[in-house]
Amino acid sequence: MKVWMTIGLLVPMALAGCETVKGVFDGPGQSGAETTAVSPDMPVLKPEPRPDAEVPVALPVSGSARLGTTIASLGDPAIPGLWMETPLTAREQTGQVQYQGSTVTLTLRPSGGDAGSGSRMSLLAMQAIGAPLTDLVEVTVTGAR
């Protein structure tokens, strides 16, 4: 019995110095983490954009012809950038999409679908025109014929 009591007292004391259980044996208001004061002459770290992140820029529009209207839904959110896959174009080009007074310049990509089959827009494009991400929205598409 005394052996078990001794082990029961020694094990927590031995583990108290172990880094993996640091903070378990601290009292209330104590923490195993140390705090460091920041002096005014220390440089401030600011987040930088990831090098693989695409930054949207204004592109020249390929044409000013009204290609038509289409019903658009959210495309694959894993594909970055400003783009729309649509049956209204037969080749990739830069165009514009209008929705309730908002316009965004983006890359129009052929979807290969039949006319009237609908379009898919990138997450960034849907946000840029203020469209609800879960709705089907009617947009007007402008580009080159």
Buried (B, 14 or more C-beta within 10 A) or exposed (E): EEEEEEEEEEEEEEEEEEEEEBEEBEEEEEEEEEEEEEEEEEEEEEEEEEEEEEEBEEBEBBBEEBBBEBEBBBBEEEEBEBBBBBBBBEEEBBBBBBBEEEBBBBBBBBBEBEEEEBBBBBBBBBEBBEBEEEEEBEBBBBBBE
